[in-house]
Amino acid sequence: MNLSQYPIDTPENPETQRLIQECRSALSANGMCILPNFVSATTLDRMQQEAKSLSPDAHHNEHWRTSPRGGGDSPVGESTKATRASIWAIAFDQMSSDSPSRQLYQSDDLLNFVSAITDEPELYRCIDPLVSCHFSVFRDGDELGWHYDPKTNLVLTLQLQDADDGGHFEFANGVRSKEFDNAEIELAIIEGRYDKILSPDLRPGTLTIINGHSSFHRVT
């Protein structure tokens, strides 16, 4: 980690406390916290090299999601749109024991930092040997269509490299709620009629923390 810019190993540090408050505010306002240069240039290079060396063994998965699903009394009715997800994954158990990505995922400093900015006193790492921490590889024609993240409202992503074409992250905050029918908003997003979409310029080495369970998002 880039501890000179993000001294999360010393939570009592006034600079770290300011960082925690800034991240809390960003998550509350936008559903997203962006931390550029979260890892050092040397670590980023090691992560990139590992991902490239493992990419020939990545597993491909393609499926379609149907969205939105408005109820019978909704103005959307039963209108549906299909969104496509096509992505290659390098699983956690393919990473070496000294993998810098594995070490970052298993860092107690990172876990405690995320716990602090989300006001969750008890956070636990996913122990799934495949998807707990993984590389996502996008090749020509791949995309991750509009979706919500299942079962968790907290997702961390570290960008390793820029896309040659496309690869833009787009995010609509707080679309899903127990309090209102979101079908109309989903349809407007999919059809390009929604004007509250965020599209941050994410560079290699950027750590992004999002409320993925309640926010609609995609990678073009």
C-alpha positions as a LaTeX table, in Angstrom:
\begin{tabular}{lrrr}
\hline
Residue & $x$ (\AA) & $y$ (\AA) & $z$ (\AA) \\
\hline
Met1 & 0.00 & 0.00 & 0.00 \\
Asn2 & 0.99 & 3.59 & $-0.55$ \\
Leu3 & 1.27 & 4.40 & 3.15 \\
Ser4 & 2.85 & 7.80 & 2.55 \\
Gln5 & $-0.42$ & 8.97 & 0.97 \\
Tyr6 & $-2.77$ & 6.65 & 2.87 \\
Pro7 & $-1.30$ & 5.97 & 6.35 \\
Ile8 & $-3.99$ & 3.47 & 7.27 \\
Asp9 & $-1.52$ & 1.45 & 9.35 \\
Thr10 & $-1.73$ & 4.21 & 11.98 \\
Pro11 & $-5.47$ & 4.78 & 12.51 \\
Glu12 & $-4.88$ & 7.22 & 15.37 \\
Asn13 & $-2.93$ & 9.53 & 13.03 \\
Pro14 & $-4.84$ & 12.84 & 12.50 \\
Glu15 & $-4.22$ & 12.54 & 8.76 \\
Thr16 & $-5.76$ & 9.05 & 8.78 \\
Gln17 & $-8.75$ & 10.31 & 10.75 \\
Arg18 & $-9.30$ & 13.04 & 8.15 \\
Leu19 & $-9.09$ & 10.42 & 5.41 \\
Ile20 & $-11.67$ & 8.25 & 7.18 \\
Gln21 & $-14.08$ & 11.19 & 7.46 \\
Glu22 & $-13.58$ & 12.12 & 3.79 \\
Cys23 & $-14.32$ & 8.54 & 2.73 \\
Arg24 & $-17.40$ & 8.38 & 4.94 \\
Ser25 & $-18.70$ & 11.59 & 3.38 \\
Ala26 & $-18.06$ & 10.32 & $-0.16$ \\
Leu27 & $-19.85$ & 7.03 & 0.48 \\
Ser28 & $-22.79$ & 8.83 & 2.06 \\
Ala29 & $-23.11$ & 11.42 & $-0.72$ \\
Asn30 & $-22.25$ & 9.37 & $-3.81$ \\
Gly31 & $-22.23$ & 5.71 & $-2.75$ \\
Met32 & $-18.62$ & 5.59 & $-3.92$ \\
Cys33 & $-15.17$ & 6.37 & $-2.53$ \\
Ile34 & $-12.21$ & 6.73 & $-4.92$ \\
Leu35 & $-8.61$ & 6.47 & $-3.69$ \\
Pro36 & $-6.04$ & 7.10 & $-6.48$ \\
Asn37 & $-2.51$ & 5.72 & $-6.16$ \\
Phe38 & $-3.57$ & 3.39 & $-3.36$ \\
Val39 & $-0.65$ & 1.06 & $-4.07$ \\
Ser40 & 2.91 & 2.02 & $-4.87$ \\
Ala41 & 4.21 & 1.96 & $-8.45$ \\
Thr42 & 6.41 & $-1.04$ & $-7.63$ \\
Thr43 & 3.51 & $-3.01$ & $-6.15$ \\
Leu44 & 1.25 & $-2.08$ & $-9.04$ \\
Asp45 & 3.84 & $-3.39$ & $-11.49$ \\
Arg46 & 4.06 & $-6.70$ & $-9.60$ \\
Met47 & 0.26 & $-7.01$ & $-9.61$ \\
Gln48 & 0.13 & $-6.32$ & $-13.34$ \\
Gln49 & 2.82 & $-8.89$ & $-14.09$ \\
Glu50 & 1.06 & $-11.54$ & $-12.03$ \\
Ala51 & $-2.28$ & $-10.89$ & $-13.71$ \\
Lys52 & $-0.69$ & $-11.06$ & $-17.17$ \\
Ser53 & 1.11 & $-14.31$ & $-16.36$ \\
Leu54 & $-2.12$ & $-15.93$ & $-15.16$ \\
Ser55 & $-4.44$ & $-14.52$ & $-17.85$ \\
Pro56 & $-4.02$ & $-17.50$ & $-20.24$ \\
Asp57 & $-5.65$ & $-19.65$ & $-17.53$ \\
Ala58 & $-8.55$ & $-17.27$ & $-16.87$ \\
His59 & $-12.04$ & $-18.78$ & $-16.87$ \\
His60 & $-14.63$ & $-17.18$ & $-19.16$ \\
Asn61 & $-18.22$ & $-16.64$ & $-18.13$ \\
Glu62 & $-20.97$ & $-15.02$ & $-20.21$ \\
His63 & $-24.55$ & $-14.57$ & $-19.15$ \\
Trp64 & $-27.48$ & $-12.21$ & $-19.55$ \\
Arg65 & $-29.43$ & $-10.45$ & $-16.83$ \\
Thr66 & $-33.05$ & $-9.43$ & $-17.29$ \\
Ser67 & $-33.83$ & $-6.01$ & $-15.89$ \\
Pro68 & $-35.99$ & $-4.26$ & $-14.87$ \\
Arg69 & $-38.83$ & $-6.39$ & $-13.60$ \\
Gly70 & $-41.66$ & $-4.01$ & $-12.91$ \\
Gly71 & $-44.75$ & $-5.31$ & $-11.16$ \\
Gly72 & $-48.09$ & $-5.51$ & $-12.89$ \\
Asp73 & $-49.19$ & $-2.23$ & $-11.33$ \\
Ser74 & $-45.95$ & $-0.45$ & $-12.25$ \\
Pro75 & $-45.89$ & 2.02 & $-15.15$ \\
Val76 & $-43.10$ & $-0.13$ & $-16.52$ \\
Gly77 & $-45.45$ & $-3.10$ & $-16.44$ \\
Glu78 & $-43.62$ & $-6.27$ & $-17.38$ \\
Ser79 & $-41.15$ & $-4.50$ & $-19.68$ \\
Thr80 & $-37.70$ & $-6.09$ & $-19.56$ \\
Lys81 & $-34.29$ & $-5.38$ & $-21.01$ \\
Ala82 & $-31.41$ & $-7.84$ & $-21.19$ \\
Thr83 & $-27.93$ & $-6.73$ & $-20.11$ \\
Arg84 & $-24.84$ & $-8.78$ & $-20.94$ \\
Ala85 & $-21.94$ & $-9.80$ & $-18.74$ \\
Ser86 & $-18.88$ & $-11.30$ & $-20.46$ \\
Ile87 & $-15.76$ & $-11.53$ & $-18.34$ \\
Trp88 & $-12.70$ & $-13.67$ & $-17.69$ \\
Ala89 & $-11.75$ & $-14.43$ & $-14.09$ \\
Ile90 & $-8.53$ & $-15.51$ & $-12.40$ \\
Ala91 & $-9.52$ & $-17.10$ & $-9.10$ \\
Phe92 & $-8.02$ & $-16.54$ & $-5.67$ \\
Asp93 & $-6.59$ & $-20.05$ & $-5.49$ \\
Gln94 & $-4.58$ & $-19.39$ & $-8.67$ \\
Met95 & $-2.62$ & $-16.60$ & $-6.97$ \\
Ser96 & 0.74 & $-17.45$ & $-5.45$ \\
Ser97 & 1.26 & $-17.36$ & $-1.69$ \\
Asp98 & 3.40 & $-14.21$ & $-2.03$ \\
Ser99 & 0.99 & $-12.52$ & $-4.46$ \\
Pro100 & 0.80 & $-8.77$ & $-3.69$ \\
Ser101 & $-2.92$ & $-8.87$ & $-4.51$ \\
Arg102 & $-3.44$ & $-11.71$ & $-2.03$ \\
Gln103 & $-1.42$ & $-9.83$ & 0.59 \\
Leu104 & $-3.48$ & $-6.68$ & 0.09 \\
Tyr105 & $-6.73$ & $-8.62$ & 0.41 \\
Gln106 & $-5.52$ & $-10.28$ & 3.61 \\
Ser107 & $-4.23$ & $-7.04$ & 5.14 \\
Asp108 & $-5.70$ & $-6.31$ & 8.55 \\
Asp109 & $-4.87$ & $-2.64$ & 8.05 \\
Leu110 & $-7.11$ & $-2.53$ & 4.96 \\
Leu111 & $-9.90$ & $-4.46$ & 6.71 \\
Asn112 & $-9.81$ & $-2.12$ & 9.71 \\
Phe113 & $-9.75$ & 0.93 & 7.45 \\
Val114 & $-12.82$ & $-0.23$ & 5.53 \\
Ser115 & $-14.54$ & $-1.04$ & 8.81 \\
Ala116 & $-13.86$ & 2.49 & 10.03 \\
Ile117 & $-15.18$ & 4.28 & 6.94 \\
Thr118 & $-18.35$ & 2.16 & 6.83 \\
Asp119 & $-19.07$ & 2.26 & 10.58 \\
Glu120 & $-19.25$ & $-1.53$ & 10.55 \\
Pro121 & $-17.51$ & $-2.71$ & 13.74 \\
Glu122 & $-17.29$ & $-6.29$ & 12.51 \\
Leu123 & $-16.33$ & $-6.96$ & 8.91 \\
Tyr124 & $-15.20$ & $-10.34$ & 7.63 \\
Arg125 & $-13.36$ & $-11.36$ & 4.51 \\
Cys126 & $-15.08$ & $-13.73$ & 2.13 \\
Ile127 & $-13.46$ & $-17.18$ & 2.48 \\
Asp128 & $-14.59$ & $-18.54$ & $-0.88$ \\
Pro129 & $-11.39$ & $-19.97$ & $-2.41$ \\
Leu130 & $-12.39$ & $-18.79$ & $-5.89$ \\
Val131 & $-14.10$ & $-15.41$ & $-5.79$ \\
Ser132 & $-13.04$ & $-13.88$ & $-2.47$ \\
Cys133 & $-10.30$ & $-11.96$ & $-4.30$ \\
His134 & $-9.90$ & $-12.35$ & $-8.04$ \\
Phe135 & $-8.60$ & $-10.70$ & $-11.19$ \\
Ser136 & $-11.23$ & $-9.62$ & $-13.73$ \\
Val137 & $-9.95$ & $-9.73$ & $-17.30$ \\
Phe138 & $-11.78$ & $-7.99$ & $-20.15$ \\
Arg139 & $-10.87$ & $-8.91$ & $-23.72$ \\
Asp140 & $-12.18$ & $-7.57$ & $-27.03$ \\
Gly141 & $-15.97$ & $-7.42$ & $-26.96$ \\
Asp142 & $-16.30$ & $-8.12$ & $-23.23$ \\
Glu143 & $-18.38$ & $-6.00$ & $-20.88$ \\
Leu144 & $-20.06$ & $-6.06$ & $-17.50$ \\
Gly145 & $-23.58$ & $-4.83$ & $-18.14$ \\
Trp146 & $-25.81$ & $-2.92$ & $-15.77$ \\
His147 & $-26.22$ & $-4.85$ & $-12.53$ \\
Tyr148 & $-26.31$ & $-4.83$ & $-8.75$ \\
Asp149 & $-23.80$ & $-6.76$ & $-6.69$ \\
Pro150 & $-25.49$ & $-9.69$ & $-4.92$ \\
Lys151 & $-25.65$ & $-10.14$ & $-1.15$ \\
Thr152 & $-23.19$ & $-7.42$ & $-0.19$ \\
Asn153 & $-23.40$ & $-3.65$ & $-0.17$ \\
Leu154 & $-19.64$ & $-3.22$ & $-0.12$ \\
Val155 & $-17.29$ & $-3.97$ & $-3.00$ \\
Leu156 & $-13.62$ & $-3.02$ & $-3.36$ \\
Thr157 & $-11.98$ & $-2.87$ & $-6.78$ \\
Leu158 & $-8.37$ & $-2.05$ & $-7.59$ \\
Gln159 & $-7.78$ & $-1.03$ & $-11.21$ \\
Leu160 & $-4.57$ & $-2.50$ & $-12.61$ \\
Gln161 & $-4.47$ & $-1.06$ & $-16.13$ \\
Asp162 & $-6.34$ & 1.10 & $-18.62$ \\
Ala163 & $-8.45$ & $-0.42$ & $-21.36$ \\
Asp164 & $-7.36$ & 0.09 & $-24.97$ \\
Asp165 & $-10.97$ & 0.91 & $-25.83$ \\
Gly166 & $-14.08$ & 1.15 & $-23.67$ \\
Gly167 & $-13.70$ & $-0.12$ & $-20.13$ \\
His168 & $-15.47$ & 2.88 & $-18.60$ \\
Phe169 & $-17.00$ & 2.45 & $-15.15$ \\
Glu170 & $-20.49$ & 3.95 & $-14.86$ \\
Phe171 & $-22.40$ & 4.17 & $-11.62$ \\
Ala172 & $-25.92$ & 5.20 & $-10.56$ \\
Asn173 & $-26.11$ & 5.64 & $-6.82$ \\
Gly174 & $-28.92$ & 4.33 & $-4.62$ \\
Val175 & $-31.20$ & 3.02 & $-7.33$ \\
Arg176 & $-32.39$ & $-0.05$ & $-5.42$ \\
Ser177 & $-34.45$ & 0.55 & $-2.30$ \\
Lys178 & $-37.03$ & $-1.26$ & $-0.23$ \\
Glu179 & $-39.04$ & 1.94 & $-0.15$ \\
Phe180 & $-39.84$ & 2.49 & $-3.84$ \\
Asp181 & $-40.18$ & 0.67 & $-7.16$ \\
Asn182 & $-36.91$ & 1.08 & $-9.01$ \\
Ala183 & $-38.03$ & $-0.43$ & $-12.32$ \\
Glu184 & $-38.61$ & 2.92 & $-14.04$ \\
Ile185 & $-35.17$ & 4.21 & $-13.04$ \\
Glu186 & $-33.48$ & 0.99 & $-14.18$ \\
Leu187 & $-35.19$ & 1.22 & $-17.55$ \\
Ala188 & $-34.19$ & 4.88 & $-17.95$ \\
Ile189 & $-30.57$ & 4.00 & $-17.16$ \\
Ile190 & $-30.45$ & 1.11 & $-19.61$ \\
Glu191 & $-32.04$ & 3.24 & $-22.34$ \\
Gly192 & $-29.67$ & 6.18 & $-21.71$ \\
Arg193 & $-32.36$ & 8.52 & $-20.34$ \\
Tyr194 & $-30.95$ & 8.97 & $-16.82$ \\
Asp195 & $-28.86$ & 12.07 & $-16.09$ \\
Lys196 & $-27.42$ & 11.15 & $-12.68$ \\
Ile197 & $-24.86$ & 8.59 & $-13.82$ \\
Leu198 & $-21.33$ & 9.02 & $-12.50$ \\
Ser199 & $-18.39$ & 8.04 & $-14.71$ \\
Pro200 & $-15.17$ & 8.68 & $-12.79$ \\
Asp201 & $-11.82$ & 8.63 & $-14.55$ \\
Leu202 & $-10.19$ & 5.66 & $-12.83$ \\
Arg203 & $-6.47$ & 5.21 & $-13.36$ \\
Pro204 & $-4.26$ & 2.18 & $-12.64$ \\
Gly205 & $-3.59$ & 1.88 & $-8.92$ \\
Thr206 & $-6.96$ & 3.38 & $-7.93$ \\
Leu207 & $-8.94$ & 1.64 & $-5.19$ \\
Thr208 & $-12.69$ & 2.11 & $-5.53$ \\
Ile209 & $-15.14$ & 1.29 & $-2.74$ \\
Ile210 & $-18.82$ & 1.23 & $-3.74$ \\
Asn211 & $-22.23$ & 0.42 & $-2.35$ \\
Gly212 & $-22.77$ & $-2.14$ & $-5.07$ \\
His213 & $-25.90$ & $-3.84$ & $-3.71$ \\
Ser214 & $-28.06$ & $-0.73$ & $-3.89$ \\
Ser215 & $-26.41$ & 1.04 & $-6.82$ \\
Phe216 & $-26.77$ & 0.15 & $-10.50$ \\
His217 & $-23.39$ & 0.03 & $-12.28$ \\
Arg218 & $-21.53$ & $-1.36$ & $-15.26$ \\
Val219 & $-18.21$ & $-1.54$ & $-17.13$ \\
Thr220 & $-18.58$ & $-0.68$ & $-20.82$ \\
\hline
\end{tabular}
